[in-house]
Amino acid sequence: MKIIKDKVAKLSFVALLVTMTAAIFYTPAASAHGEKSQAAFMRMRT
């Protein structure tokens, strides 16, 4: 039983590392909000 627990713990740790690495390297462009994401004719001069 201990061997199974060790394998599950090791596998979950590896899965966590893979998930964290993927989250760090996946950085989409943050251009969804703000004036820059709108067309030029929609922007107002203030």
N, C-alpha and C positions, 0 to 999 in steps of 0.2 A: 504493500500500500504506500509506503514511503517513497518508493521509486516512482510511482505514478504521480504522487504529489510534487516531487522534484521536477519531473518532466513537464507537468502542467505549469508550475511556477516559472520554469525556464522559458517555456513557449510563450507564456503571457508577457514575460519581460521582453522577449525578442519582439513580440507583436507591438508592445508599447513603444519600443525604440524605433521600429519601422514607422509607426504612426506619427511619432514626434518628428522624425526626420522628414517625412513627407509634408507635414504641416509647416516646417521651417522653410523648405525649399519651394513650396507652392505659395507664391505671393502674387496674386492677381493685381493688376493695375487698379489703384484706388481712385478711379475717376468717375464714380457713379454719382457722387454728390457734389454740389457746388456749381458755381457759375461756368466753369470751364467745360462742363459736360453738356451745356445747352448750346444751341446754334447761335451764331453771332447776332442774328436779327432779333432773337428773343431776349438778349441781355439788355438791361437798362443801365444808363449812366446815372450814377448817384453822386 
